[in-house]
Amino acid sequence: MDRDEILRKAKAENKNRDIYELEILNKGQRVGGRVAVAVTLALMIIEMMFFDLSMNYGYYLIIMSAAAGLWIYKAIKLRRRNDIIVAVMFTVISVYSAIMAIMNLIG
């Protein structure tokens, strides 16, 4: 197997994507997710401290559903019992948060 054949096979496996580019994209998504969670938490804390509002379950729903999505994906791909349990827990918390958010909107 010569060098050109190895490169062709590697490109075919990666669908013409550069591995470094995929790693950068993956890390960028992680950083973006963390920033989104931090902003959501900051808004939740500001509302509770300065505006004397009760718990906004909409913000909590955003954070918990992001975590649930991550753990569900991980549980499906890795099929480890611990990951499945954590995925179920975050899903239950997300459903509870959604119900509470809707109840708060209704009144």
C-alpha positions, 0 to 999 in steps of 0.5 A: 500500500503506497502513500497515495492509497493510504491518503485516499482511504483516509479521506474516504473514511472521513468523508473529505473532512479534516480531522483537526477541523472536526476536533475544532468543531466539536470543541467549539460546540462544547464551549458554546454549550457552556456559554449558553448554560452560564448565560442562562444561569446568570439570567436566572440568578439576576431575576431571583436576586434583583427582581424578586421573582420566583424560580423561572422554570423556563431557564431551568428547562433550557439547562436540563434539556441540554444536559438530557440531550447530551446524556441521551446521545451518550447512552445510545452510543455507549450503552452503559448502564450508568449513562442510561440512568443519568439520561433518564434522570435528566429527562425526568427533571426536564419533563418536570421543568416543562410542566412547571414552566407551563403551569407558571405561564398559565398562572 
